[in-house]
Amino acid sequence: MPQQLLAVTPPRIYCIPATDAPIVAVFRRGPSVWSHVGRWDLDSRTYESGAWLRGRIFPRRSDLSPDGRFLSYFAHKPTADWEHGEAYVAVSKLPWLTALHAFATCGTWTRGYYFTADGNSESPDGAKLPIPYGLCSIPVAQFANERRRGWQEAPDSPPRPPDDHWDERRNARMRKPQPSGPLTLCVESLGWAGGEFGAAQAVDGLRVRYSLESSDDLTVLDDLQWADWDADGLLIAATRSGRLQVRDLASNSKLVFDQDLAALEPNPQAAPAQAQRW
């Protein structure tokens, strides 16, 4: 009898591009008790595996510094035994999670923190980071990370009701024009926005669908779980099968980069010395 192959659940992937550098922070979840972080260099077309955490990172409540060097991440690690408890925000060097600065939160309802370019900070401990960035609480809004990276709500996006304090009673639709190109990348939330925890490939409770708009057409990108444009107008994406890709849409969607992350298995390693200091 032939040996049956076990089905492999594709990982959940979410990415955060730096605003001033060709670097992308890659958050990968799977198996479900493990989180993984990687560094995607769009210029050199390389992917660097980094830290593994036996716990949960909330990517939509995390951020990458404008220069692509530092992570602000929100994590929940039930077995954590340090003074910050099991739910905390930390700052580390991408792609590692060694905390150079950290503080406790009130639990998993925390919004997380993003980097401010002016150095202003609202962190609970009031500390000033020894880098040219501060930390402020991420606003309560669907696609908060995308909004800080050039995405805007589409004209047909449902308005947010005044009493929808957590922005969860609508399915927002966002748009981002292709740099120097004719296309527009769109993303919309599905189902109960912010409440889809446990749903396949939902990230922080948000399921999404991507599409491409042209002057006279709309193409649904059902194979993608995350996407954006690079500075040259190439489509950078994570597929639902667990691959990072760069696609040249002007050349019949030619792949100029393709990296399989589905086959990765937890392999915790000590952070290098340079990641253990500012």
BELURQUI-V25039 format. One record per backbone hydrogen bond with DSSP energy under -0.5 kcal/mol. CO is the residue of the C=O (numbers start at 1). NH is the residue of the N-H. E is the energy in kcal/mol with one decimal. If there is no record, write none. Layout:
# BELURQUI-V25039
co | nh | e
CO | NH | E
CO | NH | E
This chain:
# BELURQUI-V25039
co | nh | e
7 | 9 | -0.5
12 | 29 | -2.5
14 | 27 | -3.0
16 | 25 | -2.8
21 | 23 | -1.5
22 | 42 | -2.7
22 | 43 | -0.6
23 | 18 | -3.1
24 | 26 | -0.5
24 | 40 | -2.7
25 | 16 | -2.4
25 | 27 | -0.5
26 | 28 | -0.5
26 | 38 | -2.2
27 | 14 | -2.1
28 | 36 | -2.9
29 | 12 | -2.1
31 | 30 | -1.0
31 | 34 | -2.9
34 | 30 | -1.7
35 | 53 | -3.0
36 | 28 | -2.9
37 | 50 | -1.9
38 | 26 | -2.5
38 | 40 | -0.5
39 | 41 | -0.6
39 | 48 | -2.7
40 | 24 | -2.3
40 | 42 | -0.7
41 | 45 | -1.0
41 | 46 | -1.5
46 | 41 | -2.6
47 | 49 | -0.5
48 | 39 | -2.5
51 | 37 | -2.1
53 | 35 | -2.5
53 | 55 | -2.0
56 | 76 | -2.9
57 | 59 | -0.9
58 | 61 | -1.4
59 | 62 | -1.8
61 | 113 | -0.6
63 | 72 | -2.6
65 | 68 | -2.4
66 | 20 | -2.2
69 | 94 | -2.0
70 | 65 | -2.7
71 | 73 | -0.5
71 | 92 | -2.0
72 | 63 | -2.5
73 | 75 | -0.5
73 | 90 | -2.4
74 | 58 | -2.6
75 | 88 | -2.1
76 | 56 | -2.8
77 | 80 | -2.4
82 | 85 | -1.7
86 | 77 | -3.0
86 | 88 | -0.5
87 | 105 | -1.9
88 | 75 | -2.7
89 | 103 | -2.2
90 | 73 | -2.7
91 | 100 | -3.2
91 | 101 | -1.0
92 | 71 | -2.7
92 | 94 | -0.5
93 | 96 | -3.3
95 | 51 | -2.6
98 | 100 | -0.5
101 | 91 | -2.8
103 | 89 | -2.4
107 | 110 | -1.6
112 | 138 | -2.5
114 | 136 | -2.2
116 | 119 | -0.9
116 | 134 | -1.6
123 | 126 | -1.9
127 | 129 | -0.6
129 | 131 | -0.6
131 | 133 | -0.8
134 | 116 | -1.9
135 | 122 | -4.3
136 | 114 | -2.9
139 | 141 | -1.3
141 | 144 | -0.9
143 | 147 | -2.3
144 | 148 | -1.3
146 | 149 | -1.9
146 | 151 | -2.0
147 | 150 | -0.9
152 | 175 | -2.9
154 | 157 | -2.1
159 | 161 | -0.5
161 | 164 | -2.1
163 | 165 | -1.6
164 | 167 | -1.5
168 | 193 | -0.5
170 | 172 | -0.6
171 | 158 | -0.6
172 | 189 | -2.0
173 | 154 | -3.0
174 | 187 | -2.0
175 | 152 | -2.4
176 | 185 | -2.6
178 | 181 | -1.9
183 | 178 | -3.0
184 | 213 | -3.0
185 | 176 | -2.1
186 | 211 | -1.9
187 | 174 | -3.3
188 | 209 | -1.7
190 | 207 | -0.6
191 | 193 | -1.1
192 | 195 | -2.8
196 | 199 | -2.1
199 | 202 | -2.0
202 | 204 | -0.5
203 | 206 | -1.3
205 | 194 | -0.9
205 | 196 | -2.5
205 | 207 | -0.5
206 | 203 | -2.1
207 | 190 | -2.3
209 | 188 | -1.8
210 | 221 | -2.8
211 | 186 | -2.9
212 | 219 | -2.8
213 | 184 | -2.0
217 | 214 | -2.6
218 | 220 | -0.5
219 | 212 | -2.7
220 | 222 | -1.0
221 | 210 | -0.5
221 | 224 | -1.7
223 | 240 | -2.8
226 | 238 | -2.4
228 | 236 | -2.5
230 | 233 | -1.9
234 | 230 | -2.3
234 | 236 | -0.6
235 | 247 | -3.0
236 | 228 | -2.1
237 | 245 | -2.8
238 | 225 | -2.9
238 | 226 | -1.4
239 | 242 | -1.6
242 | 261 | -2.9
242 | 262 | -0.8
243 | 239 | -2.9
244 | 259 | -2.7
245 | 237 | -2.7
246 | 256 | -2.8
246 | 257 | -1.0
247 | 235 | -2.4
247 | 249 | -1.0
248 | 251 | -1.4
248 | 253 | -0.7
248 | 254 | -1.4
249 | 252 | -0.8
251 | 254 | -0.6
254 | 248 | -2.9
254 | 256 | -0.6
257 | 246 | -1.9
259 | 244 | -2.9
259 | 261 | -0.6
261 | 264 | -1.1
272 | 275 | -1.5
273 | 276 | -1.7
274 | 277 | -0.6
